[in-house]
Each structure stands twice: as C-alpha cells, then as structure tokens.
Amino acid sequence: MSQQIIPHFIHGERTAGDGARTADVFKPATGRVQARVALASPEEVTQAVDSAERAFSEWSALNAQRRGRILLRWVDLITEHMDELATLLSKEHGKTFPDAQGDVQRGIEVVEFAAGAPHLLKGEFSTSAGAGIDVHSLRQPLGVVAGITPFNFPAMIPLWKAGIALAAGNTFVLKPSERDPSVPVRLAELALEAGMPPGALNVVHGDKTAVDALIDDPRVQAVGFVGSTPIAQSIYEHAARRGKRAQCFGGAKNHAVIMPDADLERAADALIGAAFGSAGERCMAISVAVPVGEETADRLVALLRERMADLTVGPSLEESSDFGPVVSRDAKERIEGLIQVGVDEGAELVVDGRGVQVPGHEEGFYVGATLFDRVAPDMRIHREEIFGPVLCVVRAADYEAALALPNHHQYGNGVAIFTRDGDTARDFTTRVQCGMVGVNVPIPVPIAYYTFGGWKASGFGDLNQHGTDGLTFYTKTKTVTTRWPSGVREGASFVMPAGS
C-alpha cells in the first residue's frame, strides 16, 4: 500500500510536485513512517515565487483594514479547526495534545495583533516643514518574502512570520520543516478559505535545495529563519550577499537563576515544566538551573528529583503523558550521546532518562527527564544546546557568579531569575545580556505586541519577530516632500535647501 504524500500548496492548490524526491515523515510516538513529504526542486520553488508575485498586486492593493478582516477570518477558521490542527501536530512532532493546542494558540495571537495593521502602519506628517512645504512618510510592503521555519513549532512560528508579513501587504512563501509538514499546508488552505487570493500564502517543502532557491531568487525581498545557530548564520550571510533583508534566529542555552530568598517549591515546579515540557524541544526551554549558594542548591536538587519521579513520558495523544517523544531517532541518539558526554566529563547524573521504554511503543523516540548536578561552566553539556529533556544544575557561590553564567555564554536567547527581592530583580533585568528575561517566569516568551528575539549567537539581524519590529522588517519607508506652486516664480536655486 503506497503511503500518503504530503504535498506543497502553490497558488491555492495542493500539488505533490514532480515526485522526484521525497522524505519520510515519522510518527515519533511509534518510531514508524506515517507518510512521505514532497521535496521541492528549484523549479517548483520558482513556481511558488511566481504565484506569490502574481498575487502581490491584488493583495497589496487591498487597504490594510480589509486585509485585517481577512486575517481575523483566518483566525476564526484556525480556531474552529484547533483540534484537527493539534492532532496533526502531535502525531508528526510528538508534543502532547494540550501543548500542541498552545503551539497553535500562540501563533493565532500574533495574527490577531497583525490585524491591527491599519493603526500600526500609519506614517508621519509634518505640515509647513518649510515655506509652503509638507513632509509625510508611508510604509509600503516589500513584495514577495519568505519564511524558513523549524520543526519544534510547526504552527506558531509560521503564523508569527506569515501573519505580520501578510498584514503589511506582502505575499509569503513558507518553507516549513519537512519533519512535520502537515499543519503548515492546512494553515495555507484555511488562509485561502478566509479570503486571501491564491498565491498570497504558498507552502513548499524541501531541504537545502529549496532554501537556496528561495534565497537566490531575486524577487524574494526578505528572508526569516528560525533554527540552529550555524544555519541561521549561514542563511543570514547568504541573504546579505544577495542584497536581501534577513532576520535569522539560532540556538539557545537558557539559564534560570534561583536566589536563596526564592520560593523554592514554586521555582522547582516552574523548572520542571520549563525544562521538560515538549521534551525540551523549545528554544525557550530552561536547560540550566543556577542556584545561588550550596544550601539553595541542595534543597533545589532534592525538590527536582522528587518531582521528576512522578513524571510520565508517553504517547503524544494520551492524557496521562506529561511530555512525549523527541522528534526523530537522530535527535534521540544525539541527546543520549550528550548525556554520556556529561557523565564522562564528571557531572553528577542525578536522574538518567536514557533507555526509557513505553509499553506498546518500544520503537518510539523517547528520552526520559534527565538531571545533572555540579555541572561546570566549561563542560559541553553547559556550552552546547542539547534540545532535549535535560536540565543541568550549575552551582554559583553568589549573585555575581550566577549573573556571569548567562552573560558569558555564547547564546543570549532567554533567561529567568527567581527571587522575592525587587532590587535584585531590577539589577538582573538591567545587566543580564539576553534578549528576553523572566522574573519568576520560567519561559518569558513575550506576548504578541512585544518583540521576540535573542542576542549574541541566538539572533542575526537588527529586528526581532512580531510586535512592531516585525512590521518594520516587512515594510520599507518612503518619505514624500510636497510643495504646491503659489503662483510666484522663484527661478532656479543652486543651494542645498534648508529644513526651515
């Protein structure tokens, strides 16, 4: 029996392409192939860009308010299909059903924000900037733009990027992860149903061949990417060589500092969810706990061990599962390999998540919750992004030593502090070198009308995702200086005009 082929979505239609190349799509809960996904050739990418280029004149000609209404209808349709989308997502990614719903919901919130584009895209106006001269500015869409999005949020990040870009009047070509490709196709179908013209949102699946074709196409004006740091930097440099705008977000190693005055019971609960939710496959997952002082560290580790004993790893769609499998066999092997590296480097393995067996799902890609204590800052498990359910405890002698850990790390995505002292929290939020900070909040993902983005090796580009930064990224500013003849001829002027 032939397997389902997950198609591209180009100019309002599903198309399996030429069928020359496909990739397996696994069900992580069982470890078995459940479908295949078409991988686009350069010619198929060109077809998607052709479609977006044709749609641009129609879509950009709509005023921002009408585009906003269509975006809100899209939100309604996504909400109506929430369970369908979350089920697809769980089956292909491995995260639990409630977590998959959250993935979709956080994407919806940015589209809702983007529907306010009529206000957000307003320009400036100055009357009588000079004698009889008015000056105004306006924001205009770039044209065709592209998004290259990761496996770990197959709904949220495509919606973050496409929602803002479409609101600004651009048309969008999405290249999602080939590991969990079904949800992006359904989102594009729902966009068409909501009233977007064919070609406003196209989806092409693929690998480096498709990515390079998108970046090399001169009609693609901007590229947004989320993934690992080496690929983020490569795409940023590639886009820059082609004269394109790029915002590229990479890896993370998010620290949570736990002060001696913190509510340790609440801090432990927060760390359990932040470290092991979605099997640790979140760019904002807390992967390093930094207790300040030996007494704090001993108490915290004991509380974490106690809570970890009650965690259940299991199939994505079972209600009893706290978290599901990781996305692939390669991911499982890499995570378990890094756990062994931690042991070899001398870290204390408090809870070992390797070798987890889920009855009836023995071939699934499961890694249990893992806890290391007494991790040194120079160990690989602290330096590198593990992207799995592994929490490292790095003990700090005092506040300054704790603050130095995220500040000196190559990544600067997210960070948190747990404390009851407002002065400490204020100092930390001012001095820490990270793009997103939580105070007694373990995963400080900003709400839709603030920007999301990291510093240092976690982000390449000047502007972040969603919020007003997103609209700035997806528009270009035009400034118009106007003077109407007064009836008095002044003759030619050879002097640079003054502003007033």
C-alpha positions in Angstrom: 0.0 0.0 0.0 1.5 3.4 -1.0 2.0 6.0 1.6 0.4 9.4 1.7 2.4 12.1 0.1 2.1 15.4 1.9 2.1 18.0 -0.9 3.2 21.6 -1.5 0.5 24.3 -1.6 1.0 26.6 -4.5 -1.4 29.2 -5.9 -4.3 27.8 -3.9 -3.9 24.2 -4.8 -2.2 21.1 -3.3 0.5 19.7 -5.6 2.7 16.8 -5.0 5.2 18.2 -7.5 7.3 16.1 -9.8 7.7 13.4 -7.2 11.4 13.1 -7.9 12.4 13.5 -4.3 10.5 12.7 -1.1 11.4 12.3 2.6 10.0 10.1 5.4 7.6 11.7 7.9 7.7 9.7 11.1 5.3 9.3 13.9 7.7 9.8 16.9 5.4 8.0 19.3 5.8 4.7 17.4 9.1 5.3 15.5 7.3 4.3 12.3 7.0 6.2 9.0 3.4 7.5 8.6 3.7 9.5 5.4 6.2 11.0 2.9 6.6 14.6 2.1 7.4 16.0 -1.4 10.8 17.9 -1.5 10.7 20.8 -3.9 13.1 21.2 -6.8 14.4 24.7 -7.7 11.8 24.8 -10.5 9.0 24.1 -8.0 10.3 26.9 -5.7 10.2 29.2 -8.7 6.6 28.3 -9.3 5.8 29.3 -5.7 7.5 32.6 -6.1 5.8 33.1 -9.5 2.5 32.6 -7.7 3.3 35.0 -4.9 4.5 37.6 -7.4 1.2 37.4 -9.3 -0.8 37.6 -6.1 1.1 40.6 -4.8 -0.6 43.2 -6.9 -4.1 42.1 -5.7 -3.2 41.5 -2.1 -1.2 44.7 -1.6 -3.9 46.8 -3.3 -6.4 45.9 -0.6 -6.3 48.6 2.1 -4.9 47.4 5.4 -8.3 47.3 7.1 -9.6 44.8 4.5 -6.5 42.7 4.9 -7.1 42.8 8.6 -10.6 41.5 8.3 -9.4 38.6 6.2 -6.7 37.8 8.8 -9.3 37.8 11.5 -11.4 35.4 9.5 -8.3 33.3 9.2 -8.0 33.3 13.0 -11.6 32.2 13.3 -11.1 29.3 10.9 -7.9 28.2 12.7 -9.7 28.3 16.0 -12.6 26.2 14.5 -10.1 23.6 13.3 -8.0 23.7 16.5 -8.4 20.1 17.5 -7.7 18.9 13.9 -4.5 21.0 13.8 -3.3 20.0 17.2 -3.9 16.3 16.4 -1.8 16.6 13.2 0.9 18.4 15.1 1.0 15.9 17.9 1.3 13.0 15.5 4.1 14.4 13.5 6.1 16.4 16.1 5.5 14.3 19.3 4.3 17.0 21.7 1.2 16.3 23.8 -2.2 17.4 22.6 -2.6 20.3 25.1 0.9 21.5 24.2 0.1 21.3 20.5 -3.0 23.5 21.1 -0.8 26.0 22.8 1.5 26.0 19.8 -1.4 27.0 17.6 -2.8 29.5 20.1 0.4 31.4 20.4 0.5 31.7 16.7 -3.1 33.0 16.5 -2.3 35.7 19.0 0.3 37.3 16.7 -2.1 37.2 13.7 -4.7 38.9 15.9 -2.1 41.6 16.7 -1.2 41.9 13.0 -4.9 42.6 12.1 -4.3 46.0 13.7 -2.1 47.0 10.8 -4.2 50.0 9.8 -3.1 51.7 13.0 0.4 50.2 13.2 1.3 51.1 9.6 0.4 54.7 9.9 3.1 57.1 8.7 4.1 60.6 10.0 3.0 64.0 8.7 4.6 67.4 9.2 2.9 70.5 7.8 4.9 73.6 7.0 8.2 71.8 7.3 9.5 74.6 5.2 7.8 77.6 3.5 4.8 76.0 1.8 6.3 72.5 2.2 4.7 69.5 3.8 6.5 66.2 4.5 5.0 62.8 5.1 6.2 59.2 5.3 4.4 56.0 4.5 5.2 52.3 4.9 4.9 50.1 1.9 5.2 46.3 1.6 8.4 44.7 0.2 6.8 42.3 -2.2 7.4 38.6 -2.1 9.0 37.4 1.2 10.0 34.0 2.6 9.9 32.2 5.9 12.0 29.1 6.7 10.7 27.6 9.9 11.7 24.8 12.4 10.1 21.5 13.4 9.6 22.4 17.1 6.7 24.9 16.5 5.1 24.0 13.1 2.1 26.2 13.7 3.3 29.1 15.9 6.4 30.3 14.0 4.8 30.1 10.5 1.9 32.1 11.9 4.3 34.6 13.5 6.1 35.3 10.3 3.3 35.0 7.7 0.8 36.9 9.8 2.9 40.0 10.1 4.1 39.9 6.6 0.7 39.4 5.1 -0.8 42.2 7.2 1.8 44.6 5.8 0.7 43.7 2.2 3.4 41.2 1.3 2.9 37.8 -0.2 4.6 34.9 1.5 6.4 31.7 0.6 6.8 29.3 3.5 9.4 26.6 3.6 8.5 24.7 6.9 10.3 21.8 8.4 10.0 18.6 6.4 9.7 16.7 9.7 6.2 17.9 10.5 4.8 19.4 7.3 1.0 18.8 7.5 0.0 21.7 9.7 1.5 24.4 7.5 -0.4 23.1 4.5 -3.7 23.2 6.4 -2.9 26.7 7.6 -2.5 27.8 4.0 -5.7 26.1 2.9 -7.5 27.9 5.7 -6.0 31.2 4.6 -7.5 30.7 1.1 -10.8 29.9 2.7 -10.6 33.1 4.7 -10.4 35.1 1.6 -6.8 35.5 0.7 -6.1 35.3 -3.0 -4.4 32.3 -4.4 -0.7 32.8 -4.1 -0.8 35.1 -1.1 0.5 32.2 1.1 2.3 29.4 -0.6 4.0 26.4 1.1 6.9 24.5 -0.4 8.6 21.6 1.4 12.2 20.8 1.0 15.8 20.8 2.2 18.8 22.9 1.4 17.9 22.8 -2.3 14.7 24.6 -1.7 16.2 27.1 0.8 19.0 28.1 -1.6 16.5 28.5 -4.4 14.4 30.9 -2.3 17.3 33.0 -1.2 18.8 33.1 -4.7 15.5 34.2 -6.4 15.9 38.0 -6.9 12.1 38.5 -6.4 12.3 37.4 -2.8 12.9 40.6 -0.9 13.3 39.3 2.7 14.0 36.0 4.5 13.1 35.0 8.0 14.6 31.9 9.6 14.4 30.0 12.9 16.7 27.0 13.6 20.2 26.2 14.7 22.9 28.9 15.0 25.2 27.6 12.3 22.4 27.5 9.8 21.0 30.8 11.0 24.3 32.5 10.4 24.8 30.8 7.0 21.4 31.9 5.8 21.9 35.5 7.1 25.2 35.7 5.3 23.7 34.2 2.1 20.8 36.6 2.1 23.1 39.6 2.7 25.2 38.6 -0.3 22.0 38.7 -2.4 21.1 42.1 -1.0 18.1 40.8 1.0 16.8 41.7 4.4 17.2 38.8 6.9 16.2 38.0 10.4 17.7 34.7 11.5 17.2 33.2 14.9 19.5 30.4 16.2 20.2 28.3 19.2 19.8 28.9 23.0 21.0 27.8 26.4 18.6 29.4 28.7 19.6 29.9 32.4 17.3 30.3 35.4 19.0 31.9 38.5 17.4 30.8 41.8 18.2 33.1 44.6 18.3 32.0 48.3 15.2 34.0 49.0 13.1 32.4 46.2 10.1 30.3 46.9 11.9 27.0 46.1 8.8 24.9 45.8 7.4 27.2 43.1 10.7 27.5 41.5 11.1 23.7 41.3 7.6 23.4 39.8 8.4 26.1 37.2 11.7 24.4 36.3 10.1 21.0 35.8 7.6 22.4 33.2 10.2 24.7 31.5 12.9 22.1 31.2 10.8 19.0 30.3 7.7 20.4 28.6 7.7 19.4 24.9 10.6 17.1 25.7 12.8 20.1 26.0 12.4 20.9 22.3 11.8 24.6 22.8 14.2 27.4 22.0 12.9 29.0 25.2 13.2 25.9 27.4 15.2 26.3 30.6 18.2 24.0 30.3 20.4 25.4 33.1 19.4 26.0 36.7 21.7 28.2 38.6 21.1 28.0 42.4 23.0 30.6 44.4 24.7 29.0 47.5 25.2 25.4 48.5 22.1 25.3 50.7 19.9 26.6 48.0 21.4 24.1 45.5 21.0 21.1 47.8 17.3 21.9 48.5 16.5 22.7 44.9 18.1 19.4 43.6 16.2 17.4 46.2 12.9 19.1 45.1 13.6 18.5 41.4 14.4 14.8 42.0 11.2 14.4 44.0 9.1 15.9 41.2 10.8 14.0 38.4 9.9 10.7 40.0 6.3 11.5 39.2 6.7 12.5 35.5 5.2 10.3 32.8 6.7 10.2 29.3 4.4 8.6 26.8 2.5 8.8 23.5 1.6 12.3 22.4 -2.2 11.8 22.4 -2.5 10.0 25.8 -3.8 12.3 28.5 -1.5 10.7 31.1 1.6 11.8 29.3 3.4 14.9 30.7 5.6 15.0 27.6 6.0 12.9 24.5 8.9 11.6 22.4 11.5 13.7 20.7 11.1 14.4 17.0 13.4 11.8 15.5 15.7 8.8 16.0 18.7 11.1 15.2 17.5 13.5 17.9 17.2 10.7 20.5 20.7 9.4 19.7 22.2 12.9 19.9 20.6 13.7 23.2 21.6 10.4 24.8 25.1 10.9 23.4 25.4 14.2 25.1 24.1 12.7 28.4 27.0 10.3 28.2 29.4 13.2 27.5 28.2 14.8 30.7 28.9 11.6 32.6 32.4 11.4 31.0 33.1 15.0 31.8 32.4 14.4 35.5 29.0 15.9 36.1 26.8 14.2 38.6 24.0 12.3 36.9 21.2 12.6 39.4 18.4 11.2 37.2 19.2 9.3 33.9 16.5 9.5 31.2 18.2 7.1 28.8 16.6 3.7 28.0 13.0 4.7 28.6 10.6 2.0 27.5 6.9 2.9 26.8 4.8 -0.3 26.7 3.4 -0.8 23.2 5.6 1.9 21.8 9.1 0.3 22.2 10.4 1.8 18.9 9.3 5.3 19.7 11.8 8.2 20.1 11.5 8.5 23.9 14.1 10.2 26.2 13.2 10.5 29.9 13.7 13.5 32.0 17.4 13.9 32.9 19.0 15.9 35.7 22.7 16.7 36.1 24.1 18.4 39.2 27.5 20.0 39.7 28.0 20.9 36.1 31.0 23.1 35.4 30.6 26.0 33.0 33.3 24.6 30.6 31.5 21.3 30.2 30.0 20.6 26.8 26.6 20.0 28.3 26.6 23.6 29.5 28.2 25.1 26.4 26.1 23.3 23.8 22.4 23.3 23.1 21.1 19.8 23.9 17.5 20.4 22.8 16.1 17.6 24.8 14.7 16.9 28.3 18.0 17.5 30.1 18.4 20.0 33.0 21.9 21.0 34.1 22.4 22.4 37.6 25.4 24.8 37.7 26.0 25.9 41.3 27.0 29.6 41.9 28.7 30.9 45.0 27.0 34.2 44.9 24.8 36.5 42.8 27.6 37.9 40.7 28.9 34.4 39.8 25.3 33.5 38.8 24.9 36.6 36.6 28.2 35.9 34.9 27.0 32.5 33.6 24.4 33.7 31.1 26.4 36.9 30.4 29.5 34.9 29.3 27.6 32.3 27.4 27.7 32.3 23.6 23.9 32.3 23.5 21.6 35.0 24.7 18.0 34.0 24.0 16.1 33.8 27.2 16.9 33.9 30.9 14.9 33.9 34.2 15.5 34.8 37.8 13.5 33.6 40.8 13.6 35.9 43.8 11.4 37.9 46.2 13.7 40.9 46.2 12.8 43.7 43.8 16.3 45.3 43.9 17.9 42.0 42.9 15.4 41.5 40.1 15.8 45.1 38.8 19.6 44.7 38.8 19.4 41.4 37.0 17.0 42.6 34.3 19.2 45.6 33.6 22.6 43.8 33.5 21.8 40.4 32.0 22.9 40.0 28.4 19.8 38.3 26.9 17.0 39.3 24.6 14.1 38.0 26.8 14.0 38.0 30.6 11.6 36.5 33.1 11.2 37.5 36.8 9.6 34.5 38.5 8.5 33.5 35.0 10.4 30.5 33.6 9.7 30.8 29.9 9.5 34.5 29.2 8.0 34.3 25.6 6.7 37.9 25.0 3.0 38.4 24.3 2.2 39.2 20.7 2.6 43.0 20.8 6.1 42.8 22.2 9.0 41.5 20.1 10.6 38.0 20.4 14.3 37.6 19.7 17.6 36.7 21.2 21.1 38.3 21.4 24.6 37.1 20.6 24.7 33.8 18.7 20.9 33.4 19.3 20.0 36.0 16.7 21.3 37.6 13.5 19.8 40.8 12.2 18.7 44.1 13.6 15.0 43.4 14.1 13.1 40.8 16.0 9.9 38.7 15.4 6.3 40.0 15.8 5.4 43.2 17.6 6.2 46.5 15.8 9.7 45.2 14.9 8.0 42.6 12.6 6.1 45.3 10.8 9.2 47.4 10.4 11.1 44.4 9.0 8.4 43.6 6.4 7.9 47.2 5.2 10.0 49.9 3.6 9.6 53.5 4.5 9.1 56.2 1.8 9.3 59.9 2.7 7.5 62.4 0.5 8.2 66.1 0.4 5.5 68.2 -1.2 5.2 71.8 -2.4 2.3 73.2 -4.4 3.0 76.2 -6.7 2.0 79.5 -5.1 1.9 81.4 -8.4 5.2 83.2 -7.7 8.1 82.1 -9.8 11.4 82.0 -7.9 13.8 80.8 -10.6 16.5 78.2 -10.3 18.2 77.6 -7.0 21.8 76.2 -6.7 21.8 76.0 -2.9 21.1 73.0 -0.8 17.6 73.7 0.7 17.4 74.2 4.4 14.9 72.4 6.6 13.2 75.6 7.7 
